[in-house]
Amino acid sequence: MRLDVVLVVYNQSIDDIKSIEELQHSNYIQRIIICDNSDKPNNNHEVAKEYTKVLYHSMGGNKGLSVAYNAAVKECESEYVLILDDDTTYTNAILREVDRFVESNEADVYLPVVISGKIIMSPCKRGKYRISAFRSTEMIEQPLSAINSGMIVKTGIYEMIHYRDDLFLDMIDHAFMDDVRKNNFSVAIMENVVIHQDYSRETDSMPTARIRYEISKKDNRVFYDSSVAAKIFCEMQLIFWKFKAANKFHSLSPLFW
């Protein structure tokens, strides 16, 4: 199995990507395509030259995650694409387990089990409107969705579907998985491939949480624009998030976001 890795960075050095050294030295990895969405000056163009497998592309500012993903996958040449977040730990031991699974299980999309604390972040349950966590791996069932990080996709799929560029940051992965399902692509869950990832929102300050909320609000309203019922669900969810933030920060301010 040979993989191209897609990574998007934002206002950080390539050197700070959590698994960059491991990926650079792995025989499973052919290329590491890094799209830089940074809106502050950096020297990533020069840093990228220190890594022989890195293909670096500056987006010229923050164009959004989906636009960066679409630019990156156009550069992929391997049979499979591995999507990673910059803070995801992905070791060569994990890659060996992935290789064993892929060799014996034919599918178009492969999903690892992604855990943050005690929560299974991915795969997740895809209800008619609500997307929620499974309580255990034994409870995973269709229909399901998933987050991007750790997902492995057959490169040929991108000839038929892409990441929705009307979404800036949130819901991109769930929209992609909806398209996977609509186009009848097969999905396999790699239950022995477990990735532990930090969920940054749990440690956000109130100003950061508000910025994230505004982005989420816009993206969710686009994602749930398919029907009146979906729009109502979206607005109720946004209200719930504001009350949750008010409780977290012991402040009424989030109620007026």
C-alpha positions as CSV (number, residue, x, y, z in Angstrom):
1,M,0.0,0.0,0.0
2,R,1.3,3.4,-1.0
3,L,-0.3,6.6,0.3
4,D,-0.3,10.3,-0.4
5,V,-0.9,12.4,2.7
6,V,-3.0,15.5,2.7
7,L,-2.4,18.1,5.4
8,V,-3.7,21.6,5.8
9,V,-1.8,24.1,8.1
10,Y,-3.0,27.4,9.4
11,N,-0.6,29.9,11.0
12,Q,1.9,27.3,12.1
13,S,5.3,25.9,11.0
14,I,5.5,22.6,9.1
15,D,8.0,21.6,11.8
16,D,5.1,21.7,14.3
17,I,3.0,19.1,12.5
18,K,2.7,16.4,15.0
19,S,3.6,13.4,12.8
20,I,5.7,15.1,10.1
21,E,8.9,13.2,11.0
22,E,7.2,9.8,11.2
23,L,5.4,10.4,7.9
24,Q,8.6,11.6,6.2
25,H,10.5,8.4,7.1
26,S,7.6,5.9,6.5
27,N,7.9,3.5,3.5
28,Y,4.1,3.6,3.2
29,I,4.1,7.3,2.4
30,Q,4.9,8.4,-1.2
31,R,4.2,12.2,-0.8
32,I,3.0,14.6,1.8
33,I,0.9,17.4,0.2
34,I,0.7,20.4,2.5
35,C,-1.7,23.3,1.7
36,D,-0.9,26.3,3.8
37,N,-4.0,28.4,4.7
38,S,-2.0,30.8,6.8
39,D,-2.9,34.5,6.8
40,K,0.3,35.5,8.6
41,P,3.8,35.6,7.1
42,N,5.9,32.4,7.7
43,N,8.8,30.6,6.2
44,N,7.1,27.3,5.4
45,H,8.2,27.5,1.8
46,E,11.7,27.2,3.0
47,V,11.0,24.7,5.8
48,A,9.2,22.4,3.3
49,K,12.5,22.0,1.4
50,E,13.9,20.1,4.5
51,Y,11.4,17.3,3.9
52,T,12.0,15.3,0.7
53,K,8.4,14.0,0.5
54,V,6.7,17.3,1.1
55,L,4.9,19.1,-1.8
56,Y,4.1,22.5,-0.4
57,H,1.4,24.8,-1.8
58,S,0.6,28.2,-0.3
59,M,-3.1,29.1,-0.6
60,G,-2.3,32.8,-0.3
61,G,-4.4,33.3,2.8
62,N,-7.1,31.4,4.5
63,K,-9.4,30.2,1.7
64,G,-11.1,27.6,3.9
65,L,-10.5,24.0,4.6
66,S,-12.5,22.6,1.8
67,V,-10.8,24.7,-0.9
68,A,-7.4,23.6,0.5
69,Y,-8.5,19.9,0.5
70,N,-9.6,20.1,-3.1
71,A,-6.4,21.8,-4.2
72,A,-4.4,19.1,-2.4
73,V,-6.2,16.0,-3.7
74,K,-5.6,17.2,-7.3
75,E,-1.9,16.7,-6.6
76,C,-2.3,13.1,-5.3
77,E,-0.9,10.3,-7.5
78,S,-0.9,7.3,-5.2
79,E,-3.8,4.8,-5.1
80,Y,-4.9,6.0,-1.7
81,V,-5.1,9.4,0.1
82,L,-4.7,9.8,3.8
83,I,-6.3,12.9,5.3
84,L,-4.7,14.1,8.5
85,D,-5.1,17.0,10.9
86,D,-1.9,18.7,11.9
87,D,-2.4,17.6,15.5
88,T,-3.1,14.0,14.8
89,T,-0.5,11.4,16.0
90,Y,-0.1,8.9,13.1
91,T,2.8,6.4,13.6
92,N,4.4,3.8,11.4
93,A,2.8,1.1,13.7
94,I,-0.6,2.5,12.8
95,L,0.4,2.5,9.1
96,R,1.4,-1.2,9.3
97,E,-2.1,-2.0,10.8
98,V,-3.7,0.0,8.1
99,D,-1.8,-1.8,5.4
100,R,-2.8,-5.2,6.8
101,F,-6.5,-4.1,6.8
102,V,-6.5,-2.6,3.4
103,E,-4.8,-5.6,1.8
104,S,-7.5,-7.9,3.1
105,N,-10.6,-5.7,2.9
106,E,-11.7,-4.1,-0.3
107,A,-13.4,-0.7,0.1
108,D,-13.5,2.9,-1.3
109,V,-13.2,4.6,2.0
110,Y,-11.5,3.4,5.2
111,L,-12.3,4.8,8.6
112,P,-10.2,4.5,11.7
113,V,-11.7,4.8,15.2
114,V,-10.9,8.3,16.5
115,I,-11.2,8.8,20.2
116,S,-10.9,12.0,22.3
117,G,-10.9,11.3,26.0
118,K,-13.8,8.8,26.4
119,I,-15.7,10.0,23.4
120,I,-15.7,8.1,20.0
121,M,-15.4,11.1,17.6
122,S,-15.4,8.9,14.5
123,P,-17.2,7.0,13.1
124,C,-20.3,8.8,14.3
125,K,-24.1,8.2,13.9
126,R,-25.8,9.9,11.0
127,G,-29.4,10.5,11.9
128,K,-31.8,12.3,9.6
129,Y,-30.5,15.6,11.0
130,R,-28.5,15.0,14.1
131,I,-24.9,13.7,14.0
132,S,-23.9,12.1,17.3
133,A,-21.3,9.8,18.9
134,F,-21.6,6.1,19.3
135,R,-21.2,4.9,22.9
136,S,-18.9,2.0,21.9
137,T,-17.4,0.5,18.9
138,E,-19.8,-2.5,19.3
139,M,-22.7,-0.1,18.6
140,I,-21.4,1.3,15.3
141,E,-24.1,0.9,12.6
142,Q,-25.3,2.4,9.4
143,P,-26.0,5.1,8.5
144,L,-22.8,6.6,9.7
145,S,-20.6,9.6,9.2
146,A,-17.0,10.4,10.1
147,I,-14.4,13.1,10.6
148,N,-11.7,13.7,8.1
149,S,-8.6,13.0,10.2
150,G,-7.3,9.5,9.6
151,M,-9.7,8.8,6.8
152,I,-8.2,6.9,3.8
153,V,-9.9,7.5,0.4
154,K,-9.3,5.8,-2.9
155,T,-7.9,8.6,-5.1
156,G,-10.2,7.8,-8.0
157,I,-13.3,8.8,-5.9
158,Y,-12.2,12.4,-6.2
159,E,-13.0,12.2,-9.9
160,M,-16.7,12.0,-8.9
161,I,-17.0,13.8,-5.6
162,H,-15.1,16.6,-3.9
163,Y,-15.2,18.7,-0.7
164,R,-18.0,21.3,-0.7
165,D,-16.3,24.6,-1.2
166,D,-19.4,26.5,0.1
167,L,-18.4,25.2,3.6
168,F,-15.5,27.0,5.2
169,L,-14.5,24.8,8.1
170,D,-17.2,22.8,9.8
171,M,-19.4,20.0,8.4
172,I,-17.1,19.4,5.4
173,D,-16.4,15.8,6.5
174,H,-20.0,15.0,7.1
175,A,-21.0,16.5,3.7
176,F,-18.3,14.4,2.1
177,M,-19.5,11.2,3.8
178,D,-23.1,12.0,2.7
179,D,-21.8,12.2,-0.9
180,V,-19.9,8.9,-0.4
181,R,-23.2,7.3,0.7
182,K,-25.3,8.9,-2.1
183,N,-22.8,7.6,-4.8
184,N,-22.8,4.1,-3.2
185,F,-19.1,4.0,-2.5
186,S,-18.2,1.3,0.0
187,V,-17.0,2.1,3.5
188,A,-14.9,-0.1,5.8
189,I,-14.3,0.6,9.5
190,M,-10.7,-0.3,10.7
191,E,-11.7,-1.2,14.3
192,N,-8.0,-2.1,15.2
193,V,-6.8,1.3,14.0
194,V,-7.4,3.6,16.9
195,I,-6.3,7.2,16.8
196,H,-6.3,9.4,19.9
197,Q,-6.9,13.1,19.2
198,D,-7.3,16.2,21.3
199,Y,-10.6,18.0,20.8
200,S,-9.5,21.6,20.9
201,R,-12.9,23.1,21.7
202,E,-12.8,21.6,25.2
203,T,-10.0,24.0,26.1
204,D,-11.1,27.1,24.1
205,S,-11.2,30.4,25.8
206,M,-14.5,32.4,25.5
207,P,-13.2,34.7,22.7
208,T,-11.9,31.7,20.8
209,A,-15.2,29.8,21.4
210,R,-17.1,32.8,20.0
211,I,-15.0,32.8,16.8
212,R,-15.5,29.1,16.4
213,Y,-19.3,29.5,17.1
214,E,-19.6,32.1,14.3
215,I,-17.8,29.9,11.8
216,S,-19.9,26.9,12.9
217,K,-23.1,28.9,12.7
218,K,-22.5,29.9,9.1
219,D,-21.4,26.4,8.0
220,N,-24.2,24.7,9.7
221,R,-26.8,27.0,8.1
222,V,-25.4,26.1,4.7
223,F,-25.2,22.4,5.5
224,Y,-28.8,22.3,6.8
225,D,-30.3,24.3,4.0
226,S,-32.0,21.4,2.3
227,S,-35.5,21.7,3.9
228,V,-37.5,23.8,6.4
229,A,-37.3,20.9,9.0
230,A,-33.5,20.8,8.6
231,K,-33.3,24.6,9.0
232,I,-35.4,24.4,12.2
233,F,-33.1,21.7,13.6
234,C,-30.1,23.8,12.8
235,E,-31.4,26.8,14.7
236,M,-32.4,24.7,17.7
237,Q,-28.9,23.2,17.7
238,L,-27.3,26.7,17.6
239,I,-29.4,27.8,20.6
240,F,-28.3,24.6,22.5
241,W,-24.7,25.4,21.7
242,K,-25.1,28.9,23.2
243,F,-26.6,27.6,26.4
244,K,-23.8,25.0,26.6
245,A,-21.2,27.8,26.3
246,A,-23.0,29.9,28.9
247,N,-22.8,27.0,31.3
248,K,-19.2,26.3,30.5
249,F,-18.0,29.8,31.0
250,H,-20.5,30.7,33.8
251,S,-21.6,33.7,31.8
252,L,-24.7,34.9,30.1
253,S,-22.7,36.5,27.3
254,P,-22.8,33.4,24.9
255,L,-26.6,33.6,24.9
256,F,-26.3,36.9,22.9
257,W,-23.8,35.6,20.3
